[in-house]
Amino acid sequence: MEIKKPAIAGTLESSDAMVTVMPASQGEGIEFELDSVVIHQFGRQIKKVVMETLDRLDVKDIKIKVVDKGALDCTLKARVECAVYRSCGQTDHLPWGGAIK
């Protein structure tokens, strides 16, 4: 999928995450930024979940920022998917949660 415009999904409420995606130049790759209240305990796991979700969505060039407030893995996946779909302008026939690839 190609990231066409900036998009946001999620909130800054406890147990949630706010994911912001922005387009990157072709060939630039994935620029990942994480701000988390539990970064020392779960930072690597959060990054792993985000990267796996982007891989399943076939996103290659993106700037993504995650502000985590203790979200579960399933919440992180949903927020990343939603932000990517919004950025691509896809609103119909969304293949939520694992139906991708």
N, CA, C and O atoms as a MOPAC input file, in Angstrom:
PM7 MOZYME 1SCF
protein

 N      0.83800 1    -1.18200 1     0.00000 1
 C      0.00000 1     0.00000 1     0.00000 1
 C      0.88200 1     1.24300 1     0.00000 1
 O      1.96800 1     1.26100 1     0.57900 1
 N      0.39300 1     2.25900 1    -0.65100 1
 C      1.12300 1     3.52300 1    -0.70500 1
 C      0.46900 1     4.53400 1     0.22800 1
 O     -0.73900 1     4.76100 1     0.16000 1
 N      1.26200 1     5.13200 1     1.08800 1
 C      0.78000 1     6.15900 1     2.00200 1
 C      0.65800 1     7.45100 1     1.20200 1
 O      1.65200 1     7.97600 1     0.69900 1
 N     -0.57400 1     7.96200 1     1.08900 1
 C     -0.82200 1     9.11700 1     0.22900 1
 C     -0.90100 1    10.44000 1     0.97400 1
 O     -0.53100 1    11.48200 1     0.43300 1
 N     -1.38200 1    10.40600 1     2.21700 1
 C     -1.54900 1    11.64100 1     2.98300 1
 C     -1.40700 1    11.33800 1     4.46900 1
 O     -1.54600 1    10.18400 1     4.87300 1
 N     -1.13500 1    12.34100 1     5.28200 1
 C     -1.04400 1    12.10800 1     6.72200 1
 C     -2.38400 1    11.62700 1     7.28400 1
 O     -3.44800 1    12.05100 1     6.83200 1
 N     -2.31300 1    10.74400 1     8.26900 1
 C     -3.52600 1    10.23600 1     8.89900 1
 C     -3.21300 1     9.83100 1    10.33900 1
 O     -2.07900 1     9.49700 1    10.68100 1
 N     -4.25400 1     9.87100 1    11.16800 1
 C     -4.12400 1     9.54600 1    12.59300 1
 C     -5.22000 1     8.56900 1    12.98000 1
 O     -6.34200 1     8.64300 1    12.48000 1
 N     -4.87600 1     7.64600 1    13.88500 1
 C     -5.86200 1     6.74300 1    14.46700 1
 C     -5.52900 1     6.57100 1    15.94600 1
 O     -4.36000 1     6.52400 1    16.32900 1
 N     -6.56700 1     6.48000 1    16.76900 1
 C     -6.36700 1     6.24900 1    18.18900 1
 C     -6.52000 1     7.49800 1    19.02400 1
 O     -6.83000 1     8.57900 1    18.52300 1
 N     -6.28900 1     7.31800 1    20.32700 1
 C     -6.41700 1     8.41500 1    21.28300 1
 C     -5.23300 1     8.38500 1    22.24300 1
 O     -4.38400 1     7.49700 1    22.18200 1
 N     -5.19800 1     9.36600 1    23.11900 1
 C     -4.16600 1     9.41300 1    24.15100 1
 C     -4.71100 1     8.96700 1    25.50000 1
 O     -4.14500 1     9.28200 1    26.54700 1
 N     -5.80700 1     8.23500 1    25.46200 1
 C     -6.39100 1     7.69700 1    26.67800 1
 C     -5.54300 1     6.54000 1    27.20000 1
 O     -4.77500 1     5.93700 1    26.45000 1
 N     -5.68500 1     6.23900 1    28.46900 1
 C     -4.99000 1     5.10300 1    29.06200 1
 C     -5.36100 1     3.81500 1    28.33400 1
 O     -6.51800 1     3.63600 1    27.95400 1
 N     -4.41100 1     2.92800 1    28.13600 1
 C     -4.58200 1     1.63600 1    27.45300 1
 C     -4.88000 1     1.77700 1    25.96800 1
 O     -5.45000 1     0.86600 1    25.36600 1
 N     -4.51000 1     2.89100 1    25.37200 1
 C     -4.69700 1     3.10100 1    23.93700 1
 C     -3.38400 1     3.59500 1    23.34900 1
 O     -2.38600 1     3.73000 1    24.05700 1
 N     -3.39400 1     3.86100 1    22.05500 1
 C     -2.23200 1     4.41800 1    21.37300 1
 C     -2.70400 1     5.32300 1    20.25900 1
 O     -3.73400 1     5.06500 1    19.63600 1
 N     -1.96000 1     6.38000 1    20.00500 1
 C     -2.24500 1     7.24600 1    18.87600 1
 C     -1.15800 1     7.00800 1    17.82300 1
 O      0.03200 1     7.18700 1    18.08500 1
 N     -1.58900 1     6.60500 1    16.64500 1
 C     -0.67100 1     6.29900 1    15.55700 1
 C     -0.83300 1     7.35800 1    14.47100 1
 O     -1.93800 1     7.59500 1    13.98300 1
 N      0.26800 1     7.98500 1    14.10100 1
 C      0.28700 1     8.97800 1    13.03800 1
 C      1.16700 1     8.45900 1    11.91300 1
 O      2.30600 1     8.05300 1    12.14300 1
 N      0.63100 1     8.47500 1    10.68900 1
 C      1.41000 1     8.04500 1     9.52400 1
 C      1.51200 1     9.20800 1     8.54300 1
 O      0.59000 1    10.01100 1     8.39800 1
 N      2.65900 1     9.27400 1     7.87500 1
 C      2.89700 1    10.29700 1     6.86800 1
 C      3.64300 1     9.65900 1     5.69900 1
 O      4.38800 1     8.69700 1     5.88200 1
 N      3.44100 1    10.19700 1     4.50300 1
 C      4.15400 1     9.65500 1     3.34900 1
 C      5.65900 1     9.85700 1     3.47200 1
 O      6.12300 1    10.82700 1     4.07300 1
 N      6.40100 1     8.94000 1     2.90300 1
 C      7.84900 1     9.06300 1     2.78500 1
 C      8.19700 1     8.89800 1     1.31000 1
 O      7.43600 1     8.29900 1     0.55100 1
 N      9.32400 1     9.41800 1     0.91500 1
 C      9.75900 1     9.29100 1    -0.47600 1
 C     10.00200 1     7.82100 1    -0.81000 1
 O     10.36800 1     7.02200 1     0.05100 1
 N      9.79100 1     7.48800 1    -2.07400 1
 C      9.99100 1     6.11300 1    -2.50900 1
 C     11.44100 1     5.70300 1    -2.26000 1
 O     12.37700 1     6.42200 1    -2.60900 1
 N     11.59800 1     4.54100 1    -1.65500 1
 C     12.92400 1     4.02700 1    -1.34800 1
 C     13.47200 1     4.49100 1    -0.01500 1
 O     14.55800 1     4.07300 1     0.38800 1
 N     12.73600 1     5.35200 1     0.67700 1
 C     13.19600 1     5.88700 1     1.96200 1
 C     13.05600 1     4.86300 1     3.08500 1
 O     13.79100 1     4.91700 1     4.07100 1
 N     12.12200 1     3.93900 1     2.93700 1
 C     11.92600 1     2.91300 1     3.95700 1
 C     10.98100 1     3.36100 1     5.06200 1
 O     10.17700 1     4.27600 1     4.88300 1
 N     11.09400 1     2.70400 1     6.19400 1
 C     10.21400 1     2.97100 1     7.33300 1
 C     10.97300 1     3.77500 1     8.37400 1
 O     12.01000 1     3.35000 1     8.88300 1
 N     10.42900 1     4.95000 1     8.68000 1
 C     10.97300 1     5.79200 1     9.74900 1
 C     10.02500 1     5.65200 1    10.93600 1
 O      8.88300 1     6.10800 1    10.88000 1
 N     10.49700 1     5.02300 1    12.00800 1
 C      9.65700 1     4.68200 1    13.15700 1
 C     10.04600 1     5.51500 1    14.36900 1
 O     11.22300 1     5.62700 1    14.71200 1
 N      9.02900 1     6.10200 1    15.01800 1
 C      9.24900 1     6.87300 1    16.24600 1
 C      8.27600 1     6.37600 1    17.29300 1
 O      7.09100 1     6.19800 1    17.01200 1
 N      8.77100 1     6.15100 1    18.50700 1
 C      7.93500 1     5.62600 1    19.58300 1
 C      8.07200 1     6.48000 1    20.82900 1
 O      9.17600 1     6.78500 1    21.28000 1
 N      6.92600 1     6.85700 1    21.37300 1
 C      6.85500 1     7.52100 1    22.67300 1
 C      5.89600 1     6.67800 1    23.50200 1
 O      4.71400 1     6.57000 1    23.17400 1
 N      6.40400 1     6.08100 1    24.57500 1
 C      5.57400 1     5.15600 1    25.34200 1
 C      5.84200 1     5.29100 1    26.83300 1
 O      6.96900 1     5.53800 1    27.26300 1
 N      4.77500 1     5.12200 1    27.61200 1
 C      4.92700 1     5.13300 1    29.07000 1
 C      5.58000 1     3.84100 1    29.55700 1
 O      6.04800 1     3.77100 1    30.69300 1
 N      5.61100 1     2.83200 1    28.71100 1
 C      6.19900 1     1.53400 1    29.08600 1
 C      7.33000 1     1.14700 1    28.12000 1
 O      7.55500 1    -0.03500 1    27.85900 1
 N      8.03000 1     2.14700 1    27.60100 1
 C      9.04400 1     1.88400 1    26.57200 1
 C     10.15400 1     0.95100 1    27.07300 1
 O     10.65300 1     0.12300 1    26.31100 1
 N     10.53800 1     1.07800 1    28.32700 1
 C     11.63000 1     0.24900 1    28.84400 1
 C     11.21600 1    -1.21300 1    28.99500 1
 O     12.04400 1    -2.11000 1    28.84100 1
 N      9.95600 1    -1.45600 1    29.29000 1
 C      9.47500 1    -2.82400 1    29.44100 1
 C      9.05000 1    -3.43700 1    28.11100 1
 O      9.31500 1    -4.61400 1    27.86600 1
 N      8.39500 1    -2.66100 1    27.24800 1
 C      7.74500 1    -3.23100 1    26.07200 1
 C      8.09900 1    -2.54900 1    24.75300 1
 O      7.44600 1    -2.81500 1    23.74400 1
 N      9.09900 1    -1.69000 1    24.72500 1
 C      9.45400 1    -0.95800 1    23.51500 1
 C      9.74900 1    -1.86200 1    22.32500 1
 O      9.27800 1    -1.60700 1    21.21600 1
 N     10.53000 1    -2.92300 1    22.55300 1
 C     10.86100 1    -3.84100 1    21.44800 1
 C      9.62400 1    -4.56700 1    20.93100 1
 O      9.47500 1    -4.75700 1    19.72400 1
 N      8.73000 1    -4.97500 1    21.84300 1
 C      7.50200 1    -5.66700 1    21.43200 1
 C      6.58000 1    -4.72800 1    20.64700 1
 O      5.98000 1    -5.13800 1    19.65400 1
 N      6.46800 1    -3.48700 1    21.08300 1
 C      5.63700 1    -2.51400 1    20.36900 1
 C      6.16600 1    -2.32300 1    18.94600 1
 O      5.39600 1    -2.34800 1    17.98600 1
 N      7.47600 1    -2.13300 1    18.81500 1
 C      8.06600 1    -1.95400 1    17.48800 1
 C      7.84300 1    -3.19700 1    16.62900 1
 O      7.54100 1    -3.07900 1    15.44200 1
 N      7.98900 1    -4.38200 1    17.21300 1
 C      7.77900 1    -5.62400 1    16.47300 1
 C      6.35400 1    -5.70900 1    15.93600 1
 O      6.15400 1    -6.05400 1    14.77100 1
 N      5.36700 1    -5.40100 1    16.76400 1
 C      3.96000 1    -5.45900 1    16.35100 1
 C      3.68900 1    -4.46500 1    15.22500 1
 O      3.01800 1    -4.79900 1    14.24800 1
 N      4.20700 1    -3.25100 1    15.35600 1
 C      3.99700 1    -2.22700 1    14.33000 1
 C      4.64200 1    -2.65400 1    13.01500 1
 O      4.01600 1    -2.55300 1    11.96000 1
 N      5.87200 1    -3.12500 1    13.06400 1
 C      6.58700 1    -3.52500 1    11.84000 1
 C      5.92200 1    -4.72500 1    11.16700 1
 O      5.82100 1    -4.76300 1     9.94000 1
 N      5.46900 1    -5.70300 1    11.94900 1
 C      4.76400 1    -6.85500 1    11.37400 1
 C      3.46700 1    -6.43100 1    10.70100 1
 O      3.11600 1    -6.95100 1     9.64100 1
 N      2.76100 1    -5.49900 1    11.30300 1
 C      1.50700 1    -5.01000 1    10.73000 1
 C      1.77800 1    -4.26400 1     9.42800 1
 O      1.06000 1    -4.45800 1     8.44700 1
 N      2.79200 1    -3.42300 1     9.40600 1
 C      3.14600 1    -2.71100 1     8.17200 1
 C      3.56900 1    -3.69100 1     7.07800 1
 O      3.25600 1    -3.49000 1     5.90500 1
 N      4.27800 1    -4.74700 1     7.46500 1
 C      4.68900 1    -5.76200 1     6.49100 1
 C      3.46700 1    -6.47200 1     5.90600 1
 O      3.39200 1    -6.68100 1     4.69500 1
 N      2.51000 1    -6.84200 1     6.76100 1
 C      1.28500 1    -7.49500 1     6.28000 1
 C      0.49300 1    -6.58800 1     5.34400 1
 O     -0.15600 1    -7.06100 1     4.41100 1
 N      0.55200 1    -5.29600 1     5.59700 1
 C     -0.14900 1    -4.33000 1     4.74900 1
 C      0.66200 1    -3.96000 1     3.51000 1
 O      0.19100 1    -3.20800 1     2.65700 1
 N      1.86700 1    -4.48300 1     3.41200 1
 C      2.77400 1    -4.22300 1     2.28700 1
 C      3.10300 1    -2.73400 1     2.15800 1
 O      3.09600 1    -2.17800 1     1.05900 1
 N      3.38800 1    -2.10300 1     3.28900 1
 C      3.80300 1    -0.70500 1     3.31700 1
 C      5.32400 1    -0.67500 1     3.38200 1
 O      5.92700 1    -1.24900 1     4.28800 1
 N      5.93100 1    -0.00700 1     2.42200 1
 C      7.39700 1     0.01600 1     2.32800 1
 C      8.00400 1     1.35200 1     2.73600 1
 O      9.05700 1     1.38400 1     3.37300 1
 N      7.36100 1     2.44300 1     2.37900 1
 C      7.89500 1     3.77900 1     2.63200 1
 C      6.89500 1     4.57700 1     3.45800 1
 O      5.80600 1     4.90800 1     2.99000 1
 N      7.28400 1     4.88500 1     4.70500 1
 C      6.34400 1     5.53100 1     5.62100 1
 C      7.10600 1     6.18400 1     6.76900 1
 O      8.17200 1     5.72400 1     7.17500 1
 N      6.53600 1     7.25700 1     7.27400 1
 C      6.96900 1     7.83600 1     8.54400 1
 C      5.84400 1     7.54200 1     9.51000 1
 O      4.70500 1     7.94600 1     9.27700 1
 N      6.14200 1     6.84800 1    10.58500 1
 C      5.10300 1     6.45800 1    11.53100 1
 C      5.54100 1     6.80600 1    12.95000 1
 O      6.66400 1     6.52200 1    13.36700 1
 N      4.61400 1     7.43100 1    13.67800 1
 C      4.86400 1     7.77500 1    15.07500 1
 C      3.78800 1     7.12400 1    15.92900 1
 O      2.59700 1     7.23800 1    15.63900 1
 N      4.21600 1     6.44100 1    16.97800 1
 C      3.29600 1     5.79600 1    17.90400 1
 C      3.47300 1     6.44000 1    19.26700 1
 O      4.57300 1     6.44600 1    19.82100 1
 N      2.38500 1     6.98400 1    19.80700 1
 C      2.36600 1     7.48000 1    21.17700 1
 C      1.51500 1     6.48400 1    21.95300 1
 O      0.28900 1     6.46600 1    21.84300 1
 N      2.19400 1     5.66100 1    22.73500 1
 C      1.54400 1     4.53700 1    23.42000 1
 C      1.26000 1     4.88000 1    24.87200 1
 O      2.09100 1     5.45700 1    25.57300 1
 N      0.07700 1     4.51300 1    25.29600 1
 C     -0.32600 1     4.70600 1    26.69000 1
 C     -0.67700 1     3.37000 1    27.33400 1
 O     -1.58900 1     3.28700 1    28.15600 1
 N      0.06400 1     2.31400 1    26.94900 1
 C     -0.15700 1     0.99200 1    27.54200 1
 C     -1.10200 1     0.13100 1    26.74000 1
 O     -1.79800 1    -0.70900 1    27.31100 1
 N     -1.14800 1     0.31400 1    25.43600 1
 C     -2.06800 1    -0.43900 1    24.57700 1
 C     -1.62600 1    -1.89700 1    24.43600 1
 O     -0.43300 1    -2.20200 1    24.44100 1
 N     -2.59600 1    -2.77800 1    24.31200 1
 C     -2.32500 1    -4.18300 1    24.02200 1
 C     -1.91400 1    -4.33000 1    22.56800 1
 O     -2.13900 1    -3.43100 1    21.75800 1
 N     -1.30900 1    -5.47100 1    22.23600 1
 C     -0.87100 1    -5.72400 1    20.85900 1
 C     -2.02000 1    -5.59900 1    19.85700 1
 O     -1.85100 1    -5.01500 1    18.78700 1
 N     -3.18900 1    -6.14700 1    20.20500 1
 C     -4.32900 1    -6.10000 1    19.27900 1
 C     -4.76600 1    -4.65900 1    19.01900 1
 O     -5.19700 1    -4.33700 1    17.91200 1
 N     -4.66100 1    -3.80200 1    20.01100 1
 C     -5.00300 1    -2.39200 1    19.84800 1
 C     -3.99200 1    -1.69900 1    18.93900 1
 O     -4.36300 1    -0.91000 1    18.07000 1
 N     -2.71800 1    -2.00100 1    19.14600 1
 C     -1.68200 1    -1.42100 1    18.27900 1
 C     -1.89500 1    -1.81600 1    16.82600 1
 O     -1.79600 1    -0.97400 1    15.93400 1
 N     -2.18800 1    -3.09800 1    16.57700 1
 C     -2.44000 1    -3.56800 1    15.21100 1
 C     -3.61000 1    -2.81900 1    14.58800 1
 O     -3.53100 1    -2.35900 1    13.44900 1
 N     -4.69700 1    -2.70000 1    15.34800 1
 C     -5.89500 1    -2.03200 1    14.83600 1
 C     -5.62400 1    -0.56000 1    14.52700 1
 O     -6.10000 1    -0.04100 1    13.51800 1
 N     -4.86500 1     0.11200 1    15.39000 1
 C     -4.56700 1     1.53000 1    15.17300 1
 C     -3.67300 1     1.73000 1    13.94800 1
 O     -3.87900 1     2.66600 1    13.17500 1
 N     -2.68800 1     0.85900 1    13.76900 1
 C     -1.81400 1     0.96200 1    12.59400 1
 C     -2.62300 1     0.71500 1    11.32600 1
 O     -2.52200 1     1.47900 1    10.36600 1
 N     -3.42800 1    -0.35400 1    11.31900 1
 C     -4.26400 1    -0.65200 1    10.14600 1
 C     -5.16200 1     0.52600 1     9.81100 1
 O     -5.24000 1     0.93400 1     8.65200 1
 N     -5.84000 1     1.07700 1    10.80900 1
 C     -6.77400 1     2.17400 1    10.58700 1
 C     -6.06000 1     3.40200 1    10.02400 1
 O     -6.55100 1     4.01500 1     9.07600 1
 N     -4.92300 1     3.76700 1    10.58600 1
 C     -4.18900 1     4.93600 1    10.10000 1
 C     -3.73400 1     4.73500 1     8.65200 1
 O     -3.81200 1     5.66000 1     7.84300 1
 N     -3.26100 1     3.53000 1     8.32400 1
 C     -2.81900 1     3.25100 1     6.95600 1
 C     -3.99800 1     3.31300 1     5.99400 1
 O     -3.89300 1     3.92600 1     4.93200 1
 N     -5.12400 1     2.68500 1     6.34900 1
 C     -6.30500 1     2.72500 1     5.47700 1
 C     -6.78600 1     4.15600 1     5.26600 1
 O     -7.13500 1     4.53100 1     4.14700 1
 N     -6.80700 1     4.95800 1     6.32900 1
 C     -7.22000 1     6.36200 1     6.20000 1
 C     -6.27300 1     7.11700 1     5.27500 1
 O     -6.71100 1     7.92300 1     4.45300 1
 N     -4.99000 1     6.85800 1     5.40900 1
 C     -4.00000 1     7.53300 1     4.58700 1
 C     -4.14300 1     7.19000 1     3.11100 1
 O     -3.89100 1     8.02600 1     2.24400 1
 N     -4.54400 1     5.96900 1     2.83600 1
 C     -4.70900 1     5.51200 1     1.44900 1
 C     -6.06800 1     5.88400 1     0.88200 1
 O     -6.30100 1     5.74100 1    -0.31900 1
 N     -6.96700 1     6.36000 1     1.73500 1
 C     -8.30300 1     6.71300 1     1.28600 1
 C     -9.21700 1     5.51400 1     1.11700 1
 O    -10.27700 1     5.62700 1     0.50200 1
 N     -8.82600 1     4.36900 1     1.65100 1
 C     -9.64800 1     3.16600 1     1.53900 1
 C    -10.69900 1     3.17200 1     2.64900 1
 O    -10.36800 1     3.16000 1     3.83500 1
 N    -11.97200 1     3.19100 1     2.24300 1
 C    -13.05300 1     3.23900 1     3.22900 1
 C    -14.03800 1     2.09000 1     3.09700 1
 O    -14.82200 1     1.83600 1     4.01100 1
 N    -14.00700 1     1.39600 1     1.97100 1
 C    -14.93700 1     0.28600 1     1.75300 1
 C    -14.18300 1    -1.03400 1     1.71200 1
 O    -13.01700 1    -1.09300 1     1.32300 1
 N    -14.87600 1    -2.09100 1     2.12000 1
 C    -14.34500 1    -3.45400 1     2.03800 1
 C    -12.98000 1    -3.57500 1     2.71600 1
 O    -12.01800 1    -4.07000 1     2.13000 1
 N    -12.92200 1    -3.11800 1     3.94800 1
 C    -11.66500 1    -3.15500 1     4.69400 1
 C    -11.39900 1    -4.57200 1     5.22300 1
 O    -12.25100 1    -5.14600 1     5.90100 1
 N    -10.24900 1    -5.12700 1     4.92500 1
 C     -9.91600 1    -6.47400 1     5.39600 1
 C     -9.28200 1    -6.43500 1     6.79600 1
 O     -8.08700 1    -6.68900 1     6.94400 1
 N    -10.07800 1    -6.12100 1     7.81000 1
 C     -9.54700 1    -5.95200 1     9.16200 1
 C     -8.92600 1    -7.23000 1     9.69800 1
 O     -9.36500 1    -8.33600 1     9.38300 1
 N     -7.91100 1    -7.05600 1    10.50100 1
 C     -7.33400 1    -8.07700 1    11.36100 1
 C     -6.99200 1    -9.41200 1    10.76200 1
 O     -7.73200 1   -10.37800 1    10.95100 1
 N     -5.92200 1    -9.49600 1    10.06200 1
 C     -5.42000 1   -10.78700 1     9.62600 1
 C     -5.91300 1   -11.25600 1     8.28400 1
 O     -5.39300 1   -12.23900 1     7.75600 1
 N     -6.88900 1   -10.59700 1     7.71300 1
 C     -7.37100 1   -10.99700 1     6.38400 1
 C     -6.42800 1   -10.49900 1     5.30100 1
 O     -6.56400 1   -10.84500 1     4.12700 1
 N     -5.46000 1    -9.67300 1     5.72100 1
 C     -4.50100 1    -9.11600 1     4.78600 1
 C     -3.42200 1   -10.14200 1     4.50700 1
 O     -2.90900 1   -10.77400 1     5.43000 1
 N     -3.07200 1   -10.31300 1     3.23200 1
 C     -2.04300 1   -11.26400 1     2.78100 1
 C     -2.42800 1   -12.64200 1     3.14100 1
 O     -1.69300 1   -13.58500 1     2.84800 1

